[in-house]
Amino acid sequence: MVLRKSLLATSILVATLGLTACGGSSSDGSNNNPDTDTPTNKAPTAIALAAQGDVNENVAGQVVGTLSATDADANETFTFSTEDERFTIDGTSLALKPAVTLNYEAEQEVSVDVTVKDSANNTFTQTVTFEVADEQDYDFVNSTSGESSVSYSGQIARHVLIKELYNYIGSADGLLADAQTMTAEELLAQLNKYYKIADGDYDAVAVAMTLTVVSDSEQMTLSDISGSHKDLSGKIAGNDATGQHNNWNDGTSFEGWAGLETNTPEGLINALFAQLVERAQASSVSTPNGKEIETLYVTADGVDLKQLTQKFLYGAVAFSQGADDYLDNATEGKGLLTSNIIEGDAKYSNLEHQWDEGFGYFGAARNYMSYTDEEIAGKGGREGWQGYNDYNADGKIDLNAEYNFGNSTNAAKRDLGSTDAEASTDYSKEAFDAFFAGRKLISDNVGTELTDAQLTELKAYAVAATAAWEKSISATVVHYINDTVQDLEDMKAGTYEADKFVTLAKHWSEMKGFALNLQFNPESPFNSEANAGKFAQMNELMGNKPVVGAQADMEAYIAQLQQARDILEQVYGFDADVVANW
């Protein structure tokens, strides 16, 4: 399978270094009788390594190349071996052991001592050397210590909290079980263990929170990811003290959800939690045509509270923080306007860390570009690459490096959905390339402050990263508009079953949750003068719930959704054929 990229790939270097003879014998010439002179089997004199392709970092067990030996004796047979514990030799094939990977940032050239033995047991040892091909992974090192300078565990903690909240709402032993025994107040407190954790409670909550993201995770509890206080409420748009382009808590700036008691992003989460508690404790809820809804988190209005909560948090926390905080240059001392000098014993500069935190909120694994779109989406490709991959072959999935969260997966899904179109998209590559190039610019100049020209270049990378990120979100809105329209077309005759209503609720809620997120990027095309008012218009067309009832009403609502889709196509310059097929 051909992987997408390596910007920095290098080819194998075949070298023969440090020739060292170990054993063997030769005639001293004392026997002058050629009729009785027995030829002496001489030891091999050289070992060569023939390349079989690039030896890439982060790939366990790969074949390095084929070994051969030079020997004066004809028709010799050779046995190769090595005492280097990283390698194995099968016949003449030199390979990494199954659990061994290489790291370009730590070792660009690798040497291994190989011994060859001939048929007379003469031996010869030589060092062979090859180069490691640098994958375009998000892996940068401190030039002094040689250790990784990448750190964004706080962002991963919040991705995990969003995922664990989603799992709690949807699992039979989560909200459904607790609803049978808990009061409304207790149930709300359980939801807030994933969203709003008091400082004094964090240690106990984090230690007790067993993670369900993936079964073979290196981190077993929230405290394994972050030992310091991390929650979602503190970082939702409006609750971060400085650096955001709107005052989301002023009661008017937040748009898209009519009728909130408190018109803020957190006000919407509080309203959704209240609905979840009420719905979980309701004895019976029915569809508009009288079918009982057994799914605990789907309301009679056709809102999937699990999906809406998760997708809104992808934007109100992750996208908002990434685009409007860490990758922005509007606030002195934040984001791109921080120092690139490493202070004291720190492993990274503040600017390196700010950029990493922006990348962390995008949610991509460090070796994101080694995946295909199918693999990121979990829809095909190699076993062991379905959304996450143990690239360091330690038997565990490191959530801080080896798992694709949130919007990074949707970027690949939308790229996958446009593959057959003439105007196919590659938002995943566009976003990662920009994140990578920006971090490389910072890392190449760490220890000195960036010049004005370099800051301009860095801002361009930040805008490119958030633009691709936002396009993947808006494309996802289009995808769920298409799904919702199809659901309504199937249902408008009024003969649908409850499971079809639940599917509609899922698609509509994902559509609406993602749509709300397009207001959180200061560089959004929705903020241009030409597009003034279109974000509010799009959300009004969608409403607060799907329209399910009389056929004429449903047909009118389908037309509204198609208008909303047209707005997205125009604002983002999407290809019409791609829009129709997403």
GIZIFEN-V938376 format. One record per pair of residues at least 24 apart in sequence whose C-alpha atoms are under 10 Angstrom apart, sorted by the first residue. I is the first residue (numbers start at 1). GAP is how many residues later the second one is. Records with the same first field share a line. If there is no record, write none. Layout:
# GIZIFEN-V938376
I: GAP ; GAP
This chain:
# GIZIFEN-V938376
1: 371 ; 380 ; 381
2: 368 ; 369 ; 370
3: 366 ; 367 ; 368 ; 369
4: 132 ; 364 ; 365 ; 366 ; 367 ; 368 ; 369 ; 425
5: 130 ; 131 ; 132 ; 364 ; 365 ; 366 ; 424 ; 428
6: 50 ; 127 ; 128 ; 129 ; 130 ; 131 ; 363 ; 364
7: 126 ; 127 ; 128 ; 129 ; 130 ; 426
8: 125 ; 126 ; 127 ; 128 ; 129
9: 45 ; 46 ; 47 ; 48 ; 123 ; 124 ; 125 ; 126 ; 127
10: 43 ; 44 ; 45 ; 46 ; 98 ; 121 ; 122 ; 123 ; 124 ; 125
11: 40 ; 41 ; 42 ; 43 ; 44 ; 45 ; 119 ; 120 ; 121 ; 122 ; 123
12: 37 ; 38 ; 39 ; 40 ; 41 ; 42 ; 43 ; 44 ; 52 ; 53 ; 97 ; 117 ; 118 ; 119 ; 120 ; 121
13: 36 ; 37 ; 38 ; 41 ; 42 ; 96 ; 97 ; 115 ; 116 ; 117 ; 118 ; 119
14: 34 ; 35 ; 36 ; 37 ; 51 ; 114 ; 115 ; 116 ; 117
15: 32 ; 33 ; 34 ; 35 ; 96 ; 112 ; 113 ; 114 ; 115 ; 116
16: 30 ; 31 ; 32 ; 33 ; 110 ; 111 ; 112 ; 113 ; 114
17: 29 ; 30 ; 31 ; 94 ; 96 ; 109 ; 110 ; 111 ; 112
18: 95 ; 107 ; 108 ; 109 ; 110
19: 26 ; 27 ; 28 ; 105 ; 106 ; 107 ; 108 ; 109
20: 25 ; 26 ; 95 ; 103 ; 104 ; 105 ; 106 ; 107
21: 24 ; 25 ; 94 ; 101 ; 102 ; 103 ; 104 ; 105
22: 93 ; 94 ; 95 ; 100 ; 101 ; 102 ; 103 ; 104
23: 94 ; 98 ; 99 ; 100 ; 101 ; 102
24: 93 ; 94 ; 96 ; 97 ; 98 ; 99 ; 100
25: 97
39: 34
40: 33 ; 80
41: 30 ; 31 ; 32 ; 33 ; 35 ; 77 ; 78 ; 79 ; 80 ; 81
42: 29 ; 30 ; 31 ; 76 ; 78 ; 79 ; 80 ; 81
43: 27 ; 28 ; 29 ; 30 ; 73 ; 74 ; 75 ; 76 ; 77 ; 78 ; 79 ; 80 ; 81
44: 25 ; 26 ; 27 ; 28 ; 29 ; 32 ; 34 ; 71 ; 72 ; 73 ; 74 ; 78 ; 79 ; 80 ; 81
45: 24 ; 25 ; 26 ; 27 ; 71 ; 78 ; 79 ; 80 ; 81
46: 24 ; 25 ; 70 ; 78 ; 79 ; 80 ; 81
47: 24 ; 33 ; 67 ; 68 ; 69 ; 77 ; 78 ; 79 ; 80 ; 81
48: 66 ; 78 ; 79 ; 80 ; 81
49: 43 ; 44 ; 45 ; 65 ; 79 ; 80 ; 81
50: 43 ; 44 ; 80
51: 43 ; 79
52: 41
53: 80
54: 76 ; 77 ; 78 ; 79 ; 80
55: 40 ; 41 ; 46 ; 47 ; 75 ; 76 ; 77 ; 78 ; 79 ; 80
56: 45 ; 46 ; 47 ; 48 ; 75 ; 76 ; 77 ; 78 ; 79
57: 44 ; 45 ; 46 ; 47 ; 48 ; 50 ; 51 ; 75 ; 76 ; 77 ; 78 ; 79 ; 80 ; 310 ; 334 ; 335
58: 42 ; 43 ; 44 ; 45 ; 46 ; 75 ; 76 ; 77 ; 79 ; 309 ; 312 ; 332 ; 333 ; 334 ; 335
59: 37 ; 39 ; 40 ; 41 ; 42 ; 43 ; 44 ; 76 ; 311 ; 331 ; 332 ; 333 ; 334
60: 35 ; 36 ; 37 ; 38 ; 39 ; 40 ; 41 ; 42 ; 330 ; 331 ; 332 ; 333 ; 334
61: 25 ; 26 ; 27 ; 34 ; 35 ; 36 ; 37 ; 38 ; 39 ; 40 ; 41 ; 332
62: 25 ; 32 ; 33 ; 34 ; 35 ; 36 ; 37 ; 38 ; 39 ; 40
63: 24 ; 25 ; 26 ; 30 ; 31 ; 32 ; 33 ; 34
64: 25 ; 29 ; 30 ; 31 ; 32 ; 66 ; 67 ; 68
65: 24 ; 27 ; 28 ; 29 ; 30 ; 65
66: 24 ; 25 ; 26 ; 27 ; 28 ; 29
67: 24 ; 25 ; 26 ; 27 ; 47 ; 49 ; 61
68: 24 ; 25 ; 48
69: 46 ; 47 ; 48 ; 49 ; 55
70: 46
71: 47
73: 45
75: 44
76: 42 ; 43 ; 44
77: 39 ; 40 ; 41 ; 42 ; 43
78: 37 ; 38 ; 39 ; 40 ; 41 ; 42 ; 43 ; 44 ; 45
79: 36 ; 37 ; 38 ; 39 ; 40 ; 42 ; 44
80: 34 ; 35 ; 36 ; 37 ; 38 ; 43 ; 44 ; 45
81: 32 ; 33 ; 34 ; 35 ; 36 ; 44
82: 30 ; 31 ; 32 ; 33 ; 34 ; 43
83: 29 ; 30 ; 31 ; 32
84: 27 ; 28 ; 29 ; 30
85: 27
86: 26
87: 25
89: 25
98: 295
99: 291 ; 292 ; 293 ; 294 ; 295 ; 296
100: 291 ; 292 ; 293 ; 294
101: 290 ; 291 ; 292 ; 293
102: 30 ; 31 ; 32 ; 289 ; 290
103: 29 ; 30 ; 31 ; 32 ; 36 ; 289
104: 27 ; 28 ; 29 ; 30 ; 31 ; 33 ; 35 ; 36
105: 27 ; 29 ; 30 ; 34 ; 35 ; 36 ; 37 ; 38 ; 41 ; 42 ; 43
106: 34 ; 35 ; 40 ; 41 ; 42
107: 24 ; 25 ; 39
108: 24 ; 25 ; 26
109: 24
135: 232 ; 234 ; 235
136: 230 ; 231 ; 232 ; 233 ; 234 ; 296 ; 297 ; 300 ; 301
137: 228 ; 229 ; 230 ; 231 ; 232 ; 233 ; 295 ; 296 ; 299
138: 218 ; 221 ; 226 ; 227 ; 228 ; 229 ; 230 ; 231 ; 263 ; 294 ; 295 ; 297 ; 298 ; 299 ; 301 ; 302
139: 227 ; 228 ; 262 ; 297 ; 300 ; 301
140: 208 ; 212 ; 296 ; 299 ; 300 ; 303 ; 304
141: 206 ; 207 ; 302
142: 200 ; 204 ; 205 ; 206 ; 207 ; 301 ; 304
143: 204 ; 205 ; 300 ; 301 ; 303
144: 203
145: 202
146: 201
147: 200 ; 201
148: 199 ; 200
149: 197 ; 198 ; 199 ; 200 ; 203 ; 204 ; 207 ; 294
150: 197 ; 198 ; 202 ; 203 ; 205 ; 206 ; 207 ; 210 ; 216 ; 251 ; 289
151: 196 ; 197 ; 201 ; 202 ; 203 ; 204 ; 205 ; 206 ; 209 ; 249 ; 250
152: 73 ; 74 ; 201 ; 202 ; 203 ; 204 ; 205 ; 206 ; 207 ; 208 ; 209 ; 248 ; 249
153: 71 ; 72 ; 73 ; 74 ; 77 ; 203 ; 204 ; 207 ; 246 ; 247 ; 248
154: 71 ; 72 ; 73 ; 74 ; 75 ; 76 ; 77 ; 203 ; 206 ; 207 ; 246
155: 70 ; 71 ; 75 ; 76 ; 77 ; 162 ; 163 ; 166 ; 167 ; 201 ; 202 ; 203 ; 204 ; 205 ; 206 ; 207 ; 208 ; 245
156: 66 ; 69 ; 70 ; 74 ; 162 ; 201 ; 204 ; 205 ; 206 ; 207 ; 243 ; 244 ; 245 ; 247 ; 249
157: 65 ; 66 ; 67 ; 68 ; 69 ; 70 ; 72 ; 73 ; 74 ; 75 ; 203 ; 242 ; 243
158: 36 ; 37 ; 64 ; 67 ; 68 ; 72 ; 73 ; 74 ; 75 ; 77 ; 155 ; 156 ; 159 ; 160 ; 202 ; 203
159: 54 ; 72 ; 73 ; 154 ; 155 ; 158 ; 159 ; 201 ; 202 ; 203 ; 204 ; 240 ; 245 ; 246 ; 247
160: 34 ; 51 ; 52 ; 53 ; 61 ; 62 ; 65 ; 239 ; 245 ; 246
161: 32 ; 33 ; 34 ; 48 ; 50 ; 52 ; 61 ; 69 ; 70 ; 71
162: 32 ; 33 ; 69 ; 70 ; 147 ; 148 ; 149 ; 151 ; 152 ; 155 ; 156 ; 243 ; 244
163: 31 ; 48 ; 49 ; 50 ; 147 ; 242 ; 243
164: 30 ; 31 ; 45 ; 46 ; 47 ; 48 ; 49 ; 58 ; 146
165: 25 ; 26 ; 27 ; 28 ; 29 ; 30 ; 141 ; 144 ; 145
166: 25 ; 28 ; 139 ; 140 ; 141 ; 142 ; 143 ; 144 ; 145
167: 44 ; 45 ; 46 ; 139 ; 143
168: 26 ; 44 ; 138
169: 107 ; 111 ; 127 ; 128 ; 136 ; 137 ; 138 ; 140
170: 125 ; 126 ; 127 ; 135 ; 136 ; 137
171: 125
172: 124
175: 101 ; 102 ; 105 ; 106 ; 121 ; 122
176: 104 ; 105 ; 119 ; 120 ; 121
177: 103
178: 102 ; 103
179: 98 ; 99 ; 100 ; 101 ; 102 ; 103 ; 117
180: 100 ; 101
181: 100
182: 99
183: 94 ; 98
184: 90 ; 92 ; 93 ; 94 ; 96 ; 97
185: 89 ; 92
186: 91
187: 86 ; 87 ; 89 ; 90 ; 91 ; 93 ; 94
188: 82 ; 85 ; 86 ; 88 ; 89 ; 90
189: 84
191: 82 ; 83 ; 85 ; 86
192: 39 ; 40 ; 41 ; 78 ; 81
193: 38 ; 39
194: 36 ; 37 ; 38 ; 39
195: 35 ; 36 ; 37 ; 38 ; 39 ; 41 ; 74 ; 118
196: 34 ; 35 ; 36 ; 37 ; 38
197: 32 ; 33 ; 34 ; 35 ; 36 ; 37
198: 31 ; 32 ; 33
199: 29 ; 30 ; 31 ; 32
200: 29
201: 28
202: 25 ; 26 ; 27 ; 28 ; 29
203: 24 ; 25 ; 26
206: 24
213: 186 ; 190 ; 192
214: 174 ; 182 ; 183 ; 184 ; 185 ; 189
215: 181 ; 182
216: 174 ; 179 ; 180 ; 181 ; 182
217: 173 ; 178 ; 179 ; 180 ; 181 ; 182 ; 185 ; 186
218: 176 ; 177 ; 178 ; 179 ; 180 ; 181 ; 182
219: 177 ; 178 ; 179 ; 180 ; 181
220: 179
225: 173 ; 174 ; 175
232: 34 ; 81 ; 84 ; 85 ; 86
233: 32 ; 33 ; 36 ; 80 ; 83 ; 84
234: 32 ; 83
235: 81 ; 82 ; 83 ; 85 ; 86
236: 28 ; 29 ; 30 ; 33 ; 77 ; 78 ; 79 ; 80 ; 81 ; 82 ; 83 ; 84 ; 85
237: 27 ; 28 ; 29 ; 76 ; 78 ; 79 ; 80 ; 81 ; 82 ; 83 ; 84 ; 87 ; 283
238: 26 ; 27 ; 28 ; 78 ; 79 ; 82
239: 25 ; 26 ; 27 ; 78
240: 77 ; 81 ; 85
242: 83 ; 89 ; 90 ; 92
243: 78 ; 81 ; 82 ; 83 ; 85 ; 86 ; 87 ; 88 ; 89 ; 90 ; 91 ; 92
244: 76 ; 77 ; 79 ; 80 ; 81 ; 84 ; 86 ; 87 ; 276 ; 277 ; 278
245: 75 ; 79 ; 80 ; 83 ; 85 ; 86 ; 275 ; 276 ; 277 ; 278
246: 78 ; 273 ; 274 ; 275 ; 276
248: 272
253: 266
254: 262 ; 265 ; 266 ; 282
255: 261 ; 262 ; 264 ; 280 ; 281 ; 284 ; 285
256: 256 ; 257 ; 259 ; 260 ; 261 ; 263 ; 279 ; 280 ; 281 ; 282 ; 283 ; 284 ; 285 ; 286 ; 287 ; 288
257: 255 ; 259 ; 279 ; 282 ; 283 ; 285 ; 286 ; 287
258: 281 ; 282 ; 285 ; 286
259: 285
265: 47 ; 48 ; 51 ; 52 ; 251
266: 47 ; 50
268: 41 ; 44
269: 39 ; 40 ; 41 ; 43 ; 44 ; 47
272: 31 ; 32 ; 33 ; 34 ; 36 ; 37
273: 32 ; 33 ; 36
275: 24 ; 30
276: 28 ; 29 ; 30
279: 26
286: 212 ; 215
287: 209 ; 210 ; 211 ; 212 ; 214 ; 215 ; 261 ; 262
288: 206 ; 210 ; 213 ; 260 ; 261
289: 205 ; 206 ; 207 ; 208 ; 209 ; 212 ; 259 ; 260
290: 207 ; 208
291: 205 ; 206 ; 207 ; 208 ; 210
292: 205 ; 206 ; 207
293: 204 ; 205 ; 206 ; 208 ; 209
294: 204 ; 205 ; 208
295: 203 ; 204 ; 207
297: 205 ; 208
298: 203 ; 204 ; 205 ; 207 ; 208 ; 211
299: 203 ; 206 ; 246
300: 201 ; 202 ; 205 ; 245
301: 200 ; 204 ; 243 ; 244 ; 245 ; 246 ; 247
302: 199 ; 200 ; 201 ; 202 ; 203 ; 204 ; 205 ; 206 ; 207 ; 242 ; 243 ; 244 ; 245 ; 246
303: 198 ; 199 ; 201 ; 202 ; 203 ; 204 ; 205 ; 206 ; 207 ; 209 ; 241 ; 242 ; 243
304: 198 ; 199 ; 200 ; 201 ; 202 ; 203 ; 204 ; 205 ; 206 ; 241
305: 200 ; 201 ; 204 ; 205 ; 208
306: 200 ; 203 ; 204
307: 198 ; 199 ; 200 ; 201 ; 202 ; 203 ; 204 ; 205 ; 206 ; 207
308: 197 ; 198 ; 199 ; 200 ; 201 ; 202 ; 203 ; 204 ; 205 ; 206 ; 208
309: 200 ; 201 ; 204
310: 96 ; 199 ; 200 ; 203 ; 204
311: 95 ; 96 ; 162 ; 198 ; 199 ; 200 ; 201 ; 202 ; 203 ; 204 ; 205 ; 206
312: 197 ; 198 ; 199 ; 200 ; 201 ; 202 ; 203 ; 204 ; 205
313: 93 ; 200 ; 201 ; 203 ; 204
314: 47 ; 48 ; 49 ; 91 ; 92 ; 93 ; 159 ; 199 ; 200 ; 203
315: 46 ; 91 ; 92 ; 155 ; 158 ; 198 ; 199 ; 200 ; 201 ; 202 ; 203 ; 204 ; 205 ; 206
316: 197 ; 198 ; 200 ; 201 ; 202 ; 203 ; 204
317: 44 ; 200 ; 203
318: 40 ; 41 ; 42 ; 43 ; 44 ; 45 ; 88 ; 89 ; 199 ; 202
319: 39 ; 42 ; 43 ; 87 ; 88 ; 147 ; 150 ; 151 ; 154 ; 198 ; 199 ; 200 ; 201 ; 202
320: 38 ; 41 ; 197 ; 198 ; 199 ; 200 ; 201 ; 202
321: 36 ; 37 ; 40 ; 41 ; 199 ; 200
322: 32 ; 33 ; 34 ; 35 ; 36 ; 37 ; 38 ; 39 ; 40 ; 140 ; 143 ; 144 ; 147 ; 198 ; 199
323: 35 ; 36 ; 38 ; 39 ; 139 ; 140 ; 142 ; 143 ; 144 ; 146 ; 147 ; 197 ; 198 ; 199 ; 200 ; 201
324: 34 ; 142 ; 196 ; 197 ; 198 ; 199
325: 29 ; 30 ; 32 ; 33 ; 196 ; 197
326: 25 ; 27 ; 28 ; 29 ; 30 ; 31 ; 32 ; 33 ; 35 ; 136
327: 24 ; 27 ; 28 ; 29 ; 30 ; 31 ; 32 ; 108 ; 131 ; 132 ; 134 ; 135 ; 136 ; 138 ; 139
328: 26 ; 27 ; 30 ; 131 ; 134 ; 135 ; 138 ; 193 ; 194 ; 195
329: 126 ; 129 ; 130 ; 133
330: 192
336: 114 ; 119 ; 122 ; 123 ; 126
337: 113 ; 118
338: 111 ; 112
339: 107 ; 108 ; 109 ; 110 ; 111
340: 102 ; 103 ; 105 ; 106 ; 107 ; 108 ; 109 ; 110
341: 104 ; 105 ; 106 ; 107 ; 108 ; 109
342: 104 ; 105 ; 106
343: 104
348: 95 ; 98 ; 99
349: 93 ; 94 ; 97 ; 98 ; 99
350: 96
351: 88 ; 91 ; 92 ; 95 ; 98 ; 99
352: 86 ; 87 ; 88 ; 89 ; 90 ; 91 ; 94
353: 86
355: 80 ; 81 ; 83 ; 84 ; 87 ; 103 ; 107
356: 79 ; 80 ; 82 ; 83
358: 77 ; 104 ; 107 ; 108
359: 49 ; 72 ; 73 ; 76 ; 77 ; 80 ; 103 ; 106 ; 107
360: 40 ; 41 ; 45
361: 44 ; 45 ; 46 ; 47
362: 42 ; 43 ; 44 ; 45 ; 46 ; 47 ; 49 ; 69 ; 70 ; 73 ; 103 ; 104 ; 107
363: 37 ; 38 ; 40 ; 41 ; 42 ; 43 ; 44 ; 45 ; 46
364: 24 ; 36 ; 37 ; 38 ; 39 ; 40 ; 41 ; 42 ; 43 ; 44 ; 45 ; 64 ; 67 ; 68
365: 24 ; 33 ; 34 ; 35 ; 36 ; 37 ; 38 ; 39 ; 40 ; 43
366: 25 ; 34 ; 35 ; 36 ; 37 ; 38 ; 66
367: 24 ; 34 ; 35 ; 36 ; 37 ; 65
368: 33 ; 34 ; 35 ; 36 ; 40 ; 41 ; 60 ; 61 ; 64
369: 59 ; 60 ; 63 ; 64
371: 41
372: 40 ; 44 ; 56
373: 36 ; 37 ; 38 ; 39 ; 40 ; 41 ; 42 ; 43 ; 44 ; 46 ; 53 ; 55 ; 56
374: 35 ; 38 ; 39 ; 41 ; 42
375: 34 ; 37 ; 38
376: 27 ; 28 ; 29 ; 32 ; 33 ; 34 ; 35 ; 36 ; 37 ; 40 ; 52
377: 27 ; 31 ; 32 ; 33 ; 34 ; 35 ; 36 ; 37 ; 39
378: 31 ; 34 ; 35
379: 34 ; 37
407: 62 ; 63 ; 65 ; 66 ; 69 ; 107
408: 24 ; 61 ; 64 ; 65
409: 63
410: 59 ; 62 ; 63 ; 65 ; 66
411: 57 ; 58 ; 59 ; 60 ; 61 ; 62 ; 64 ; 65
412: 60
413: 59 ; 62 ; 63 ; 66 ; 169
414: 57 ; 58 ; 59 ; 60 ; 61 ; 62 ; 64 ; 65 ; 164 ; 168
415: 57 ; 60 ; 163 ; 167
416: 166
417: 58 ; 62 ; 161 ; 162 ; 164 ; 165
418: 157 ; 159 ; 160 ; 161 ; 162 ; 163 ; 164
419: 159
420: 158 ; 161
421: 154 ; 156 ; 157 ; 160
422: 153 ; 155 ; 156
423: 151 ; 152 ; 153 ; 154 ; 155
424: 151 ; 153 ; 154
425: 43 ; 46 ; 47 ; 149 ; 150 ; 153
426: 42 ; 46
427: 38 ; 40 ; 41 ; 42 ; 43 ; 44 ; 45 ; 46 ; 48
428: 37 ; 40 ; 41 ; 44
429: 36 ; 39
430: 34 ; 35 ; 36 ; 37 ; 38 ; 39
431: 30 ; 31 ; 32 ; 33 ; 34 ; 35 ; 36 ; 37 ; 38 ; 39 ; 40 ; 41
432: 32 ; 33 ; 36 ; 37
433: 28 ; 31 ; 32
434: 24 ; 26 ; 27 ; 28 ; 29 ; 30 ; 31 ; 32 ; 34
435: 26 ; 27 ; 28 ; 29 ; 30 ; 31
436: 25 ; 29
437: 24 ; 25 ; 28
438: 24 ; 26 ; 27
463: 58 ; 59 ; 60 ; 61
464: 59
466: 55 ; 56 ; 57 ; 58
467: 54 ; 56 ; 57 ; 58 ; 105
469: 52
470: 47 ; 48 ; 49 ; 50 ; 51 ; 53 ; 54 ; 55 ; 102
471: 47 ; 53 ; 97 ; 101 ; 102 ; 103
473: 38 ; 41 ; 42 ; 44 ; 45
474: 37 ; 40 ; 41 ; 42 ; 43 ; 44 ; 91 ; 94 ; 95 ; 97 ; 98 ; 100
475: 39 ; 40 ; 90 ; 93 ; 94 ; 97 ; 99 ; 103 ; 104 ; 107
476: 34 ; 35 ; 38 ; 39 ; 106
477: 30 ; 31 ; 33 ; 34 ; 35 ; 36 ; 37 ; 38 ; 39 ; 40 ; 41 ; 87 ; 88 ; 91 ; 105
478: 33 ; 36 ; 37 ; 83 ; 84 ; 86 ; 87 ; 88 ; 90 ; 91 ; 100 ; 101 ; 102 ; 103 ; 104
479: 28 ; 31 ; 32 ; 86 ; 99 ; 100 ; 101 ; 102 ; 103
480: 24 ; 26 ; 27 ; 28 ; 29 ; 30 ; 31 ; 32 ; 34 ; 35 ; 85 ; 102
481: 26 ; 27 ; 29 ; 30 ; 31 ; 61 ; 77 ; 80 ; 81 ; 83 ; 84 ; 98 ; 101
482: 25 ; 26 ; 29 ; 76 ; 79 ; 80 ; 83 ; 97 ; 98 ; 99 ; 100
483: 24 ; 25 ; 28 ; 99
484: 24 ; 25 ; 26 ; 27 ; 62 ; 74 ; 77
485: 69 ; 70 ; 72 ; 73 ; 74 ; 75 ; 76 ; 77
486: 72
487: 71
488: 58 ; 59 ; 60 ; 63 ; 66 ; 67 ; 69 ; 70
489: 62 ; 65 ; 66 ; 69
491: 57 ; 58 ; 60 ; 63
492: 56 ; 57 ; 58 ; 59 ; 60 ; 61 ; 62 ; 63
493: 56 ; 57 ; 58 ; 61
494: 54 ; 55 ; 56 ; 57
501: 47
504: 42 ; 44
505: 40 ; 41
507: 39
508: 34 ; 36 ; 37 ; 38
509: 35 ; 36 ; 37
511: 31
512: 27 ; 30 ; 31 ; 32 ; 33 ; 34
515: 24 ; 27 ; 53
524: 47 ; 48
525: 46 ; 47
526: 42 ; 45 ; 46
528: 43
530: 41
531: 36 ; 39 ; 40
534: 30 ; 33 ; 34 ; 37
535: 29 ; 32 ; 33 ; 36
537: 26 ; 27 ; 30
538: 25 ; 26 ; 27 ; 28 ; 29 ; 30
539: 25
540: 24
541: 24
